[in-house]
Every structure is written in C-alpha cells, then in structure tokens.
Amino acid sequence: MSVLAKSRYDHLQSTTSPVEAAAADAAKAQILVVDDDPAMQRAVKTILSRQGHQVVVAGSAEDALAVLSEANFDVVMLDVQMTGMSGLELLPILRNERPELHVVMMTAFATVQTAVRAVKEGAHDFLTKPFDSIDHVSNVVRKAVEHKRLTERNRQLEQQLEIRDRYEDMVGRSAPMLEVFELVESVSYSSSSVLIQGESGTGKELVARAIHFRSPRKNKPFVVINCSALTETLLESELFGHAKGAFTGATAHKKGLFEVAHTGTIFLDEIGDIPPSTQVKLLRVLQQGELKRVGSNEIVKVDVRTIAATNVNLQEAMRVGKFREDLFYRLNVITVSLPALRERVDDIPLLAYHMLQRCNAKLGKDITGFSSEVLEIFQGYRWQGNVRELENVVERAVVLCRSETIEARHLPGHLQQNTFIKNGDQTDYSHLPFSVAKKLAVNAFEKRYMTQLLVRNEGNVSQSSRDAALDRSNFRRVLKKHDIDVDELAR
C-alpha cells in the first residue's frame, strides 16, 4: 500500500462520520472481508465494526471458502486481485454455492470492463480502492444488507402466502385471521345461513366466496348483490324477478337472483340497507324456500344457501325498528366477525406483498418489495379503510415506483408523515451557524413532538394539548406554524 493510501486509511480509522452515527441504529450484519492486504483488512474491519457489524477477515479465497463452510454471513467484501484464486474467480463459486450472499467487490485497479464483469457474475456493488470516504463504504454496505434482508423477507412472505391457495385469496397469519379460517372450515360443509360482520373494506365478500367454494355447492352458482346500490323496486326485481308488465319497462319475464342461484349460494352484501317491505319477502324465501316474482302470483321453489354481510349494527337497527328481528335470527344462524386491519397488524406485510404481486402482474412491473421504512409506516397507520385502503396505497406506489423497491417517497403525503415520526430528525446542520442550526433543530423537534401526540391520540386536539401541557389556543398556534394537518393524522 502506498504512503498516501496508508495515510488515508489511518485517517478513516480515526474519525467518525455522521453516516456512521446514523448507521448505529441500522440492522447489524455478519460480514466477511476477503483481502490479501492486512492493512486493508484492518481498515475495512474498523469501519464496519464501528457500525456494530460483526466482521471476520480472510486473507485468500481458499480461507474464505473455509470460513463460509462453518458460519453464515450476510455480505462478503471481496477483493478482485489476490494471490492465488482471484476475487473474480471466487465470485461465481459463491453465487452458485451461496446464492443468498450479497457480494461487494473491491479493487485498486478499477476499469469499466472489470465492473461490468463483476456485476454480470452477480456482484451487488463495486468499491474502488482507496475509498473516497467512510460514508461511501458505509452506504454501500448498508444498501447491500438492506437488500439481503428485503430479499429474505420477500422469500418468507412468498412461503406464507401459500395459505392463500386454501382460502380463495384470503391472506393472513395473525391469531384473529386464523380464527376466521377455522370458522370457515367449520361452517362450509353445511347449508346454514351465515352473517358476516365487519367494517367496510375488511374482505367480507372474500369470506363468503371461501365458504361457498369449500362447500358441497362449490360447483353451483355463486351470486353476489349489493343491497344498498338499488332502489326498493329494482332490488325486489333483482332478488325475486318480475313478470312481464309488472312495472314500466318490464317488457319480458325475468328470473331473480335467487332463481339464478338455485342449488348454489347467494351473497347479500350490505343487508342492513334492505327496505322493510323487501325484508318481509326475503324472510319468506329463507323460511319456506319459495318466492313470488314481482307482478306474479306464481310460487317458485328455490334451494339457496344465504350468506349476508353488513358493516352496521343490526341489533341497534332492530331496536329502532329498521330491521326485522325474525329476519335477523334467520340470517344470523352462524356469525363470522372480521377484524379490522389495525387489529391484525402482523398481517400487513403479508397483505402488502400479496397486493404487490397482483399489481406487478396487472401493470407489467417487476418490483421486488418494500423498504423496511415503508413496512414500519404501514404497521403504524390506522387504516380506517382497512384492506381496501391498503390495496389502493400499494397500487398507487407501484404506479409511481421506478426502482426495484417501494420507498416512503412513493406513498401518499399523510402516510409519509410517519417517516418523520419513526426516524426523527437526522438532518446534518453542521454547515450552518449555531443560531440558525438551533432554530431549525427546535422547529424539527416541535413538529415531530406535536405529530406524535396527535397520532397517539387519533387526532384528538383537546387530549393532545393536555398531554403537552399547553392550552388549546397555543397548541393550535404551533400546529399552524408547522402546517400540521390534524384530519390527515386522525385517519
């Protein structure tokens, strides 16, 4: 090593950069440094050890293979030119025998051809010696570690998604969802009516489909109708059919959906919005298995399993006279209660990855996954729109993403707020005068603190102001100063 290069490495070993300080909070890794120069081994080991990584060194390709046979590593820092087997000769062996390893090549004789060859052979990145700075080395290693962790996480999610094939696109491994899966298994074989309850966007139709396609009726019709989307007359016509001339525009006889679903299953979504007069006719179908088309006295026999869903409290609707008690008990033979997404936070990465796969196929993209920051944001958000809202956010991110990983910048603004909450302010103010830097740092703290309070209290300004020991007027003044949108944080 030249005197100039040695002095640079001595300097690198004796200083700590802002990147090193920030990296102290990053995920730690097992790293193998392969280089036949002892000074380089010491320099790289010092840089990476200061970040909290566990570092092992090897002086040759043969030594590296021996070490790798006895221990697991995340990243290999591999020199191109070494005595005996070169790094470029070792690289394809590593890619073949240990494909999960991320390899960063190092060389003092960098050329475009060498870099291209290394990347083609499977190297994750390339460093030129002597290094420009600690920051550059730190960033390259951090990205390699993050990419490996992301790859591993995606592989785990793919394995976990196998459960989807058993439950007709229902995804989840949390305790509440496993209870739902168990209930689906238990009730599918029968023909009893099922009432599915849950907030809007929780996947009630998916549960209905899962029950039907696991039942003896799976090869028979599965018919869906949204009861809140039609007027009373049209709803009765859709459900029970109509005779020719029954009303203006009824120019021919028409079968209703109960007839269409004969021997199969009908799914009545938003059952709580059915008008009282229609409830009477629906009760007759459920009790006696027969109906009359609108405008006809002919009795039609039907054999249909009924699955209904609602996001309203039917017991409260009964109390105020909006829903018939006898109809409720006919529908509510078996109840399936779906948890809100915020009650199954552990399922969010799995759901997001499942949605990413579907969006990739739909939009012709090949995005590999989400950054750790994005998954943290997803798991910290309340998702008032539940699974449907998550699906919309993922699709938006896939449309906007031009890289292989979805980052926080691809999310809607109200979700990006959580980036600030999670990470705090890591801005480097060292190039500014103290008075200016102090003002910026204080402003950053104020905004982070106020945002955290509001998120914790679900947007409740009164409670947040009490927690901050500020009166409401002063609290709102600080909110206005930092342009904090309370409504966005309350979602």
C-alpha positions as CSV (number, residue, x, y, z in Angstrom):
1,M,0.0,0.0,0.0
2,S,1.3,3.5,-0.9
3,V,2.2,6.0,1.8
4,L,-0.6,8.3,0.6
5,A,-3.2,5.4,0.6
6,K,-2.0,4.3,4.1
7,S,-2.4,7.9,5.5
8,R,-6.0,8.0,4.1
9,Y,-6.8,4.7,5.8
10,D,-5.2,5.9,9.1
11,H,-7.5,8.9,8.8
12,L,-10.5,6.8,8.1
13,Q,-9.9,4.7,11.2
14,S,-9.5,7.7,13.4
15,T,-12.7,9.6,12.6
16,T,-16.4,9.0,13.0
17,S,-18.8,10.5,10.3
18,P,-22.5,11.4,10.5
19,V,-23.3,8.3,8.4
20,E,-21.6,6.1,11.0
21,A,-23.6,7.7,13.7
22,A,-26.9,7.2,11.8
23,A,-25.8,3.6,10.8
24,A,-25.6,2.7,14.5
25,D,-29.3,2.3,14.5
26,A,-29.4,0.2,11.3
27,A,-29.8,-3.5,11.2
28,K,-26.5,-5.2,12.1
29,A,-25.0,-7.8,9.9
30,Q,-22.4,-10.6,9.7
31,I,-19.7,-9.5,7.2
32,L,-16.8,-11.4,5.7
33,V,-13.9,-9.3,4.4
34,V,-11.7,-11.2,1.9
35,D,-8.4,-9.4,1.0
36,D,-4.8,-10.4,1.0
37,D,-3.6,-7.0,2.2
38,P,-3.6,-6.9,6.1
39,A,-3.8,-3.1,6.2
40,M,-6.9,-3.2,4.1
41,Q,-8.4,-5.9,6.2
42,R,-7.9,-3.8,9.3
43,A,-9.3,-0.6,7.7
44,V,-12.5,-2.3,6.5
45,K,-13.0,-4.2,9.7
46,T,-12.6,-1.0,11.7
47,I,-15.1,0.9,9.6
48,L,-17.7,-1.8,9.7
49,S,-17.2,-2.7,13.3
50,R,-17.9,0.9,14.4
51,Q,-21.3,0.5,12.9
52,G,-22.0,-2.5,15.0
53,H,-21.5,-5.2,12.3
54,Q,-19.8,-8.5,13.2
55,V,-16.7,-8.7,10.9
56,V,-14.5,-11.6,10.1
57,V,-11.4,-11.4,7.8
58,A,-9.9,-13.9,5.4
59,G,-6.6,-13.5,3.5
60,S,-7.4,-15.6,0.5
61,A,-10.2,-17.2,-1.5
62,E,-9.4,-20.6,0.0
63,D,-9.6,-19.2,3.5
64,A,-12.9,-17.5,2.7
65,L,-14.4,-20.8,1.5
66,A,-13.3,-22.5,4.7
67,V,-14.8,-19.8,6.8
68,L,-18.1,-19.8,4.8
69,S,-18.4,-23.6,5.3
70,E,-18.6,-23.1,9.1
71,A,-20.6,-19.8,9.5
72,N,-23.4,-17.7,7.9
73,F,-22.8,-14.2,6.6
74,D,-24.9,-11.5,5.1
75,V,-22.3,-9.7,3.0
76,V,-18.9,-10.6,1.6
77,M,-16.4,-7.8,0.8
78,L,-14.3,-9.4,-1.8
79,D,-11.0,-8.0,-3.3
80,V,-10.7,-8.5,-7.1
81,Q,-6.9,-9.1,-7.2
82,M,-5.5,-11.6,-4.7
83,T,-2.7,-14.1,-4.6
84,G,-3.9,-17.5,-5.8
85,M,-7.6,-17.6,-6.7
86,S,-8.8,-14.0,-7.6
87,G,-12.0,-12.4,-6.4
88,L,-13.5,-12.7,-9.9
89,E,-12.8,-16.4,-9.9
90,L,-14.3,-16.8,-6.4
91,L,-17.4,-14.8,-7.2
92,P,-19.2,-17.4,-9.4
93,I,-18.4,-20.1,-6.9
94,L,-20.1,-18.0,-4.2
95,R,-23.1,-17.3,-6.4
96,N,-23.5,-21.0,-7.1
97,E,-22.9,-22.4,-3.6
98,R,-24.2,-19.5,-1.5
99,P,-26.7,-17.5,-3.7
100,E,-28.2,-15.8,-0.6
101,L,-24.9,-13.9,0.0
102,H,-24.5,-10.3,-1.2
103,V,-21.1,-9.7,-2.6
104,V,-19.4,-6.2,-2.8
105,M,-16.2,-6.3,-5.0
106,M,-13.2,-4.1,-4.1
107,T,-10.3,-3.2,-6.3
108,A,-7.4,-0.8,-6.7
109,F,-7.4,-1.4,-10.5
110,A,-10.9,-0.4,-11.4
111,T,-11.9,-0.4,-15.1
112,V,-15.4,-0.4,-16.7
113,Q,-14.8,-3.9,-18.0
114,T,-14.0,-5.2,-14.5
115,A,-17.1,-3.6,-13.0
116,V,-19.3,-4.9,-15.8
117,R,-17.9,-8.4,-15.4
118,A,-18.4,-8.4,-11.7
119,V,-22.0,-7.2,-11.9
120,K,-22.7,-9.9,-14.6
121,E,-21.2,-12.5,-12.3
122,G,-23.7,-11.4,-9.6
123,A,-21.9,-8.8,-7.5
124,H,-24.2,-6.5,-5.7
125,D,-22.0,-3.4,-5.9
126,F,-18.4,-2.3,-6.6
127,L,-15.9,-0.2,-4.5
128,T,-12.7,1.4,-5.8
129,K,-9.6,1.5,-3.6
130,P,-8.6,3.7,-2.0
131,F,-12.0,4.5,-0.8
132,D,-13.3,8.1,-1.2
133,S,-14.7,8.2,2.3
134,I,-16.2,6.2,5.2
135,D,-19.6,7.5,4.1
136,H,-19.3,5.8,0.8
137,V,-18.2,2.5,2.2
138,S,-20.9,2.6,4.9
139,N,-23.7,3.4,2.4
140,V,-22.7,0.6,0.0
141,V,-22.6,-2.0,2.8
142,R,-25.9,-0.7,4.3
143,K,-27.6,-1.0,1.0
144,A,-26.3,-4.5,0.5
145,V,-27.5,-5.5,3.9
146,E,-30.9,-3.9,3.4
147,H,-31.3,-5.6,0.0
148,K,-30.4,-9.0,1.5
149,R,-32.9,-8.5,4.4
150,L,-35.5,-7.4,1.9
151,T,-34.9,-10.5,-0.3
152,E,-35.2,-12.8,2.7
153,R,-38.4,-11.1,3.9
154,N,-39.9,-11.4,0.4
155,R,-39.0,-15.1,0.3
156,Q,-40.7,-15.6,3.7
157,L,-43.8,-13.8,2.6
158,E,-44.0,-15.9,-0.5
159,Q,-43.9,-19.0,1.6
160,Q,-46.5,-17.7,4.0
161,L,-48.8,-16.8,1.0
162,E,-49.3,-20.5,0.4
163,I,-52.2,-20.3,2.8
164,R,-54.0,-18.0,0.3
165,D,-54.5,-21.0,-2.1
166,R,-56.6,-22.7,0.6
167,Y,-58.8,-19.8,1.4
168,E,-59.7,-18.2,-2.0
169,D,-57.4,-15.2,-1.8
170,M,-57.8,-14.6,1.9
171,V,-54.4,-13.6,3.3
172,G,-53.3,-13.6,7.0
173,R,-51.4,-15.5,9.7
174,S,-52.4,-13.5,12.7
175,A,-54.4,-15.0,15.5
176,P,-57.7,-13.2,14.6
177,M,-57.5,-14.4,11.0
178,L,-56.6,-17.9,11.9
179,E,-59.8,-18.0,14.0
180,V,-61.7,-16.8,10.9
181,F,-60.1,-19.5,8.7
182,E,-61.0,-22.2,11.3
183,L,-64.6,-20.9,11.4
184,V,-64.8,-21.0,7.5
185,E,-63.6,-24.6,7.7
186,S,-66.2,-25.5,10.3
187,V,-69.3,-23.9,8.6
188,S,-68.5,-24.6,4.9
189,Y,-69.9,-28.1,4.8
190,S,-73.4,-27.1,5.9
191,S,-76.2,-25.1,4.2
192,S,-76.9,-22.9,7.3
193,S,-77.2,-19.1,6.8
194,V,-74.1,-17.1,7.7
195,L,-73.9,-13.5,8.7
196,I,-70.5,-11.8,8.2
197,Q,-69.9,-8.7,10.2
198,G,-67.0,-6.2,9.9
199,E,-66.0,-2.7,8.9
200,S,-66.1,-1.6,5.3
201,G,-63.1,-2.9,3.4
202,T,-62.3,-5.9,5.6
203,G,-63.0,-8.5,3.0
204,K,-66.4,-9.8,3.7
205,E,-67.1,-11.0,0.2
206,L,-63.8,-13.0,0.2
207,V,-65.1,-14.8,3.3
208,A,-68.4,-15.5,1.5
209,R,-66.5,-16.9,-1.5
210,A,-64.3,-19.0,0.7
211,I,-67.3,-20.6,2.4
212,H,-69.0,-21.3,-0.9
213,F,-66.0,-22.7,-2.7
214,R,-65.2,-25.1,0.2
215,S,-68.8,-26.3,0.4
216,P,-70.7,-29.1,-1.4
217,R,-72.2,-26.3,-3.5
218,K,-68.8,-25.2,-4.9
219,N,-69.7,-26.3,-8.5
220,K,-73.0,-24.5,-8.4
221,P,-73.7,-20.7,-8.9
222,F,-72.3,-18.1,-6.5
223,V,-74.3,-14.9,-6.9
224,V,-73.5,-11.5,-5.4
225,I,-75.7,-8.5,-5.0
226,N,-75.1,-5.2,-3.2
227,C,-78.4,-4.4,-1.5
228,S,-77.5,-0.7,-0.9
229,A,-76.9,0.0,-4.5
230,L,-80.5,-0.3,-5.8
231,T,-83.9,1.4,-5.2
232,E,-86.6,-0.7,-3.5
233,T,-88.4,-1.6,-6.7
234,L,-85.2,-2.6,-8.6
235,L,-83.9,-4.5,-5.6
236,E,-87.0,-6.7,-5.4
237,S,-86.8,-7.2,-9.2
238,E,-83.2,-8.3,-8.9
239,L,-83.8,-10.6,-6.0
240,F,-87.1,-12.2,-6.9
241,G,-87.5,-11.5,-10.6
242,H,-90.5,-9.9,-12.3
243,A,-93.4,-10.8,-14.6
244,K,-93.9,-9.1,-18.0
245,G,-95.8,-5.8,-17.4
246,A,-95.1,-5.7,-13.7
247,F,-93.9,-2.1,-14.0
248,T,-92.9,0.4,-16.6
249,G,-90.0,-1.1,-18.7
250,A,-90.8,-4.7,-17.7
251,T,-91.2,-6.0,-21.3
252,A,-90.4,-9.6,-20.5
253,H,-90.4,-12.2,-17.7
254,K,-87.1,-12.1,-15.7
255,K,-85.6,-14.6,-13.3
256,G,-84.4,-13.1,-10.0
257,L,-81.0,-13.8,-8.5
258,F,-82.5,-16.3,-6.0
259,E,-83.6,-18.4,-9.0
260,V,-80.3,-17.9,-10.7
261,A,-78.5,-19.1,-7.5
262,H,-80.7,-22.2,-7.2
263,T,-78.7,-25.1,-5.7
264,G,-75.9,-22.7,-5.1
265,T,-75.2,-19.7,-2.8
266,I,-76.3,-16.0,-2.8
267,F,-74.3,-13.3,-1.1
268,L,-76.4,-10.4,0.1
269,D,-73.9,-7.6,0.8
270,E,-75.0,-4.5,2.9
271,I,-78.0,-6.5,4.1
272,G,-78.8,-3.8,6.7
273,D,-79.9,-1.4,3.9
274,I,-82.8,-3.6,2.7
275,P,-86.2,-1.7,3.0
276,P,-88.8,-3.1,5.4
277,S,-91.2,-4.3,2.7
278,T,-88.4,-6.3,1.0
279,Q,-87.3,-7.8,4.3
280,V,-90.7,-9.5,4.6
281,K,-90.3,-11.1,1.2
282,L,-86.8,-12.1,1.9
283,L,-87.9,-13.8,5.2
284,R,-90.4,-15.9,3.2
285,V,-87.6,-17.2,0.9
286,L,-85.4,-18.0,3.9
287,Q,-88.2,-19.7,5.9
288,Q,-90.0,-21.6,3.2
289,G,-87.6,-21.7,0.2
290,E,-90.2,-20.1,-2.1
291,L,-90.8,-16.7,-3.7
292,K,-93.1,-14.8,-6.0
293,R,-91.8,-12.7,-8.8
294,V,-92.8,-9.0,-8.8
295,G,-96.2,-8.8,-10.5
296,S,-96.9,-12.5,-10.4
297,N,-98.8,-14.9,-8.1
298,E,-96.9,-18.0,-9.2
299,I,-94.9,-19.6,-6.5
300,V,-91.3,-20.6,-7.4
301,K,-89.4,-23.1,-5.2
302,V,-85.6,-22.4,-4.7
303,D,-82.8,-24.2,-2.8
304,V,-80.3,-21.5,-2.0
305,R,-77.7,-21.0,0.8
306,T,-77.8,-17.4,2.0
307,I,-74.7,-15.5,3.2
308,A,-75.3,-11.9,4.3
309,A,-72.8,-9.2,5.2
310,T,-73.1,-5.9,7.0
311,N,-71.0,-3.1,8.5
312,V,-73.8,-1.7,10.5
313,N,-75.1,-2.9,13.9
314,L,-78.2,-4.9,13.1
315,Q,-79.1,-5.3,16.8
316,E,-79.2,-1.5,17.1
317,A,-81.2,-1.4,13.8
318,M,-83.7,-3.8,15.3
319,R,-84.0,-1.7,18.4
320,V,-85.1,1.4,16.4
321,G,-87.4,-0.6,14.1
322,K,-85.3,-0.5,10.9
323,F,-84.6,-4.3,10.8
324,R,-86.9,-7.2,11.5
325,E,-86.0,-9.3,14.5
326,D,-87.2,-12.5,12.9
327,L,-85.1,-11.9,9.7
328,F,-82.1,-11.1,11.8
329,Y,-82.3,-14.5,13.6
330,R,-82.9,-16.3,10.2
331,L,-79.7,-14.7,8.8
332,N,-77.7,-15.0,12.0
333,V,-77.5,-18.8,12.4
334,I,-73.7,-18.6,12.2
335,T,-71.8,-15.3,12.7
336,V,-68.3,-14.6,11.3
337,S,-66.8,-11.4,12.7
338,L,-63.9,-10.0,10.6
339,P,-61.2,-8.0,12.4
340,A,-60.2,-4.5,11.2
341,L,-56.8,-4.2,9.7
342,R,-55.5,-2.3,12.7
343,E,-56.4,-5.3,14.8
344,R,-54.2,-7.6,12.7
345,V,-51.0,-5.5,12.3
346,D,-48.8,-8.6,11.9
347,D,-50.7,-9.4,8.6
348,I,-49.9,-6.1,7.0
349,P,-46.5,-7.1,5.4
350,L,-48.0,-10.3,4.1
351,L,-51.0,-8.5,2.7
352,A,-48.9,-5.7,1.1
353,Y,-46.6,-8.2,-0.6
354,H,-49.6,-10.2,-1.9
355,M,-51.1,-6.9,-3.3
356,L,-47.7,-6.0,-4.8
357,Q,-47.6,-9.3,-6.7
358,R,-51.1,-8.7,-8.1
359,C,-50.2,-5.1,-9.1
360,N,-46.9,-6.3,-10.8
361,A,-48.9,-8.7,-12.9
362,K,-51.6,-6.1,-13.7
363,L,-49.2,-3.3,-14.6
364,G,-46.4,-5.4,-16.1
365,K,-43.8,-4.4,-13.4
366,D,-41.2,-6.3,-11.5
367,I,-40.9,-4.5,-8.2
368,T,-39.4,-6.8,-5.6
369,G,-40.7,-5.5,-2.4
370,F,-41.0,-2.6,0.2
371,S,-38.3,-0.9,2.2
372,S,-38.2,-1.5,5.9
373,E,-39.2,2.1,6.4
374,V,-42.4,1.6,4.3
375,L,-43.4,-1.6,6.2
376,E,-42.9,0.3,9.5
377,I,-45.1,3.1,8.2
378,F,-47.8,0.6,7.1
379,Q,-47.8,-1.1,10.5
380,G,-48.0,2.2,12.4
381,Y,-51.0,3.5,10.4
382,R,-54.6,3.0,11.5
383,W,-56.1,2.1,8.0
384,Q,-59.7,3.3,8.5
385,G,-60.4,2.0,5.0
386,N,-59.0,-1.4,6.0
387,V,-57.7,-3.8,3.4
388,R,-59.2,-1.9,0.6
389,E,-57.3,1.3,1.6
390,L,-54.1,-0.6,1.8
391,E,-54.7,-2.1,-1.7
392,N,-55.2,1.4,-3.1
393,V,-52.0,2.7,-1.5
394,V,-50.0,-0.3,-2.8
395,E,-51.3,0.2,-6.3
396,R,-50.5,3.9,-6.3
397,A,-47.0,3.1,-5.1
398,V,-46.4,0.6,-7.8
399,V,-47.6,3.0,-10.5
400,L,-45.2,5.7,-9.2
401,C,-42.2,3.5,-8.4
402,R,-39.4,3.4,-11.0
403,S,-37.0,1.4,-8.9
404,E,-37.0,-2.2,-7.6
405,T,-38.1,-1.3,-4.1
406,I,-41.1,0.8,-3.0
407,E,-39.8,3.6,-0.7
408,A,-41.6,6.1,1.5
409,R,-41.5,8.8,-1.2
410,H,-43.9,6.7,-3.2
411,L,-46.6,6.8,-0.5
412,P,-49.4,9.5,-0.1
413,G,-48.4,12.5,1.9
414,H,-50.4,11.6,5.0
415,L,-48.5,8.3,5.2
416,Q,-45.2,9.9,4.7
417,Q,-45.8,11.8,7.9
418,N,-45.0,8.6,9.7
419,T,-41.5,8.6,8.2
420,F,-40.8,11.7,10.3
421,I,-42.4,10.1,13.3
422,K,-40.4,6.9,13.1
423,N,-37.0,8.3,12.2
424,G,-36.9,11.7,13.9
425,D,-34.8,14.4,12.5
426,Q,-31.4,13.2,11.3
427,T,-30.6,16.3,9.2
428,D,-26.9,17.5,9.3
429,Y,-26.9,21.1,10.5
430,S,-23.1,21.3,11.0
431,H,-22.5,23.5,8.0
432,L,-24.8,26.3,9.5
433,P,-24.1,28.9,12.1
434,F,-25.2,27.8,15.6
435,S,-28.1,30.2,15.9
436,V,-29.6,29.0,12.6
437,A,-28.9,25.4,13.3
438,K,-30.6,25.6,16.7
439,K,-33.7,27.2,15.3
440,L,-34.1,24.5,12.6
441,A,-33.5,21.7,15.1
442,V,-36.0,23.2,17.6
443,N,-38.6,23.5,14.8
444,A,-38.0,19.9,13.7
445,F,-38.4,18.7,17.3
446,E,-41.6,20.7,17.7
447,K,-43.2,19.3,14.6
448,R,-42.2,15.7,15.4
449,Y,-43.5,16.0,19.0
450,M,-46.8,17.5,18.0
451,T,-47.3,15.0,15.3
452,Q,-46.6,12.1,17.6
453,L,-49.1,13.4,20.2
454,L,-51.8,13.7,17.6
455,V,-51.1,10.2,16.1
456,R,-51.2,8.7,19.6
457,N,-54.5,10.4,20.4
458,E,-56.0,9.7,17.0
459,G,-56.3,13.4,16.1
460,N,-57.9,14.5,19.4
461,V,-56.6,18.1,19.8
462,S,-58.0,18.5,23.3
463,Q,-56.3,15.4,24.7
464,S,-53.1,16.2,22.8
465,S,-53.0,19.8,24.2
466,R,-53.5,18.4,27.7
467,D,-50.7,15.9,27.2
468,A,-48.4,18.7,26.0
469,A,-49.4,21.0,29.0
470,L,-50.5,23.7,26.5
471,D,-53.8,25.4,26.3
472,R,-55.8,24.7,23.0
473,S,-55.0,28.2,21.5
474,N,-51.3,27.8,21.9
475,F,-51.4,24.2,20.8
476,R,-53.3,25.2,17.6
477,R,-50.8,28.0,17.1
478,V,-47.9,25.5,17.0
479,L,-49.9,23.3,14.7
480,K,-50.5,26.2,12.3
481,K,-46.8,27.2,12.5
482,H,-45.7,23.8,11.2
483,D,-48.7,23.3,8.8
484,I,-49.7,20.0,10.6
485,D,-53.0,18.6,9.2
486,V,-55.0,17.2,12.1
487,D,-57.5,15.5,9.9
488,E,-54.8,13.6,8.0
489,L,-53.3,12.3,11.2
490,A,-56.6,11.2,12.6
491,R,-57.3,8.9,9.7
